[in-house]
Amino acid sequence: MLLYYFLATVVLAATSTAQPDLDNPLNKNFNKLHLLRRQGSFGGNSNGAWCSSWQYGVETNNIIGWKTVPEKCELYVARYMLGERYGEDSKVVTKEAYLYAQSHTLSDDGKDVWLFDVDDTAVSNLPYYATNGFGVKPYDPESFHQWILSEAAPALPKSLKLYKNLKTLGFKIIFLTGRRENERSAIESNLKVAGYHTWELVLLKDDDYSGTTADFKAEQRKNLEDAGYRIVGNIGDQWTDLLGTNAGHRTFKLPNPLYYAA
Amino acid sequence: MLLYYFLATVVLAATSTAQPDLDNPLNKNFNKLHLLRRQGSFGGNSNGAWCSSWQYGVETNNIIGWKTVPEKCELYVARYMLGERYGEDSKVVTKEAYLYAQSHTLSDDGKDVWLFDVDDTAVSNLPYYATNGFGVKPYDPESFHQWILSEAAPALPKSLKLYKNLKTLGFKIIFLTGRRENERSAIESNLKVAGYHTWELVLLKDDDYSGTTADFKAEQRKNLEDAGYRIVGNIGDQWTDLLGTNAGHRTFKLPNPLYYAA
């Protein structure tokens, strides 16, 4: 738990200077992470340039359907996620989102909504991935499910700031995620602990839903617009959150080189 | 002209070692460019990290409708375009495009097409932008028109390679650009000189077309599909080439931090 706290505070650019408890077994990766951070954030080895181009391909939706981070890019991705660039890139996105939201004149019927994806948009799974190979290992549903149930994902600081600012402007917030109903309690509890205290809806897949997350999200967005909501903005870390029908008047893509979700 | 040749050969990673004619007034920026290249490709100043995040925002369609490159990013953009990263990032895109094209089973009716944008997709306007402030100066239609009429834009090497490979696979190539009919002669001539010798169609705006390029391209794509063509792939450097209706079964986004086209 303290590792998560450390990551949430130091890595995700919050302001606490709390030190992790090195006796806690969760902190065995502390020195490794710290070492990575000290090595600087980019390049510095022959894979850096290639991995940077790979990241360009991933973030621009050119490289799709990939299963794992290329093994030679583990250090690159670790440095990106643990260095300043991840936060700075996220800041550019949420700043543009807020400028756009400010320029929008809200109607007075309370139907102007902003969609947030959950994983690595509202809250960060970096603590999980940092101790599970930074995306190089294949996705393991069971250990990830346990991580979700731990309710320990910290807020992405830039996303939480955007959430608060959007609420101040008068937007209704709807969380739309490909996670399932059997995790609802943990998800809602985690969102609240992370600072997302209120919302209009948290939309989850039924446990027996068999379609893709992209299909599920498109269906849910259509339902929302059929119900009279206007999707003014939509923010996510996966292109599958943002493409397709009823995607929203504007969409915002947060960085995520750790995994691809269809 | 020799500057263009220099840029096309050295910068765009072709193999000639021809040296530019330094008495040619077009080459007055040679030393400046060379100096930039020697300074390395990234960072190295306090603006590098910010500009890198700005570039992330631009390439992921988070920052839209921008008029000019931020002045503090001129050096950053110059280094990106003149260094290895531009070519490497482009290579990731065209490689994915080719892998996808290879996996596609072509029908035998000759209606499988691949769309290419022209500017900074098929051919490079980098020689123009390199002598006009790397996107920091506002767009100047008159000098750009003169540049087009000079028919001096070199091929983007990765795009030309993709074009040749797609033709070998049996795809019909259609060039779709927001440029206008009054430039058709120069555009077609330039394409041929650059190595794009044959095509199915070159689609240009009528001189009095008043809509956006995004609208024009969506209309043209619909016309193509109504005429029985199947848009299997679509490659461009602007998101407005790739979003909207009938965009193609898959789309590929080449990098371009020099300008935004709506």
Contacts between the chains, C-beta under 8 A, distances in Angstrom:
chain1	res1	chain2	res2	distance
A	42	B	42	7.4
A	42	B	43	7.5
A	43	B	42	7.5
A	49	B	84	6.7
A	49	B	85	6.9
A	49	B	88	6.1
A	50	B	88	7.2
A	52	B	85	6.9
A	52	B	88	7.8
A	52	B	89	7.9
A	53	B	85	7.0
A	53	B	88	4.4
A	53	B	89	4.8
A	53	B	91	7.0
A	53	B	92	4.6
A	54	B	92	6.3
A	56	B	59	6.8
A	56	B	89	4.5
A	56	B	92	6.3
A	56	B	255	6.6
A	57	B	89	7.5
A	57	B	92	4.0
A	57	B	93	6.4
A	57	B	96	6.4
A	59	B	56	6.8
A	59	B	59	7.0
A	59	B	60	5.5
A	60	B	59	5.4
A	60	B	60	6.3
A	60	B	93	7.7
A	60	B	253	4.6
A	60	B	255	7.8
A	61	B	251	7.9
A	61	B	253	6.9
A	62	B	92	6.5
A	62	B	93	4.8
A	62	B	96	5.1
A	62	B	97	7.8
A	62	B	252	5.6
A	62	B	253	5.9
A	63	B	92	7.0
A	63	B	96	5.5
A	84	B	49	6.7
A	85	B	49	6.9
A	85	B	52	6.9
A	85	B	53	7.0
A	88	B	49	6.1
A	88	B	50	7.2
A	88	B	52	7.8
A	88	B	53	4.4
A	89	B	52	8.0
A	89	B	53	4.8
A	89	B	56	4.5
A	89	B	57	7.6
A	91	B	53	7.0
A	92	B	53	4.6
A	92	B	54	6.4
A	92	B	56	6.3
A	92	B	57	4.0
A	92	B	62	6.6
A	92	B	63	7.0
A	93	B	57	6.4
A	93	B	60	7.7
A	93	B	62	4.9
A	96	B	57	6.4
A	96	B	62	5.1
A	96	B	63	5.6
A	97	B	62	7.8
A	251	B	61	7.9
A	252	B	62	5.5
A	253	B	60	4.6
A	253	B	61	6.9
A	253	B	62	5.9
A	255	B	56	6.6
A	255	B	60	7.8
